[in-house]
């Protein structure tokens, strides 16, 4: 089954975050079309199902992650993979001015369903080709979209390019548990229970399929040490991974700084 495929381990730099998941698309070339289609079709139900998945902690955790990474009032931030605006919404609160927040996403459907304060700007684009000039932002964030990027090395170089010297990076991600029992429990929850809840909540078969895919990308994703190595290779300094403990130990952030 495609979800059991792991990224190669002989190269410290990550390009594809995971091997092709052929249960969903034929090969790497078909991945972007699959993702855009399924996100466009499921966008109206995304926030409702995400709140079930996050057990109500979503806004609080995103806000705390941005604070840990250094987002402060008056900073200009771009949120890559903005989706329905879950991270950008918290960023607008922290900057104190929604006009300082820009969201970028390849899915028009997701952005059309974004609930954001007036002033936040949304732009269609990809992590591998961000449609902004060099040194445009004080901070770059991305919420749970790392596994959907086609080439992490290319994307991380783009992140480095659009940040100002001294600019900060905050990549939120869900981590594959290291212990077998916790991995099995998380798989049952995310690949079994959440899709059932998605159907019950009116999301339909496509939304249930999206959340099964979501788990499969987590299970197949490149290990954290390779993500950190790829950030360093792109030029970032101080790259670290913060892992939440307690009730939701699968939540993590990658933090780094563009040298100033």
Secondary structure, 3 states (H helix, E strand, C coil): CHHHCCCCCCCCCCCCCCCCCCCCCCCHHHHHHHHHHHHHHHHHHHHHHHHHHCCCCHHHHHHHHHHHHCCCCCCCEEEECCCCCHHHHHHHHHHCCHHHEEEEECCHHHHHCCCCCCCCEEEECECCECCCCCCCEEEEEEECCHHHCCCHHHHHHHHHHHEEEEEEEEEEEECCCCCHHHHHHHHHHHHHHHHHHHHHCCCHHHHHHHHHHHHHHHHHCCCHHHHHHHHHHCCEEEEEEEECCCCCCCEEEEEEEECC
